[in-house]
């Protein structure tokens, strides 16, 4: 899925072009007003592609500072799932996901958090929140709720 949580109106055609180029097929989003940030639009788009397509979409969209978006890629045979979150203030966050869509924090990242924190529980908490992308979730959550009843366009790619 691609969730464009907020985009300036003038940027919308460019977002579609960039996403379509990354997916390998032209796309047309159904843009609707974003009530959380007046003057911006939002869209949801379901896409199908080879592993790595999510990374291409996120890379294509990350260059626009005023854009808020999320890209999720489901796991498949021989490939992990993934999620990318972007906000103007924080930039891009990437994490692997499991089959249920939960973020997976690698062992080395947890060990790093424990090493940095030593015996400081507050610091460990801060490091684990960073590893889970909590700041991105906190910023995007109001934008996600705006989509509770929004339509979804399904794209199926054969071949």
Buried (B, 14 or more C-beta within 10 A) or exposed (E): BBBBBBBBEEBBEBBBEBBBBBBEEEBEBEBBEBEBBEEBBBBBBEBEBEBEBBBBBBBBBBEBEEBBBBBBBBBEEEEBBBBBBBBEEBEBBBBBBEEEEEBBBEEEBBEEBBEEBEEEEEBBEBBBBBBBBBBBBEBBEEBBEBBEEEEEEEBEEEE
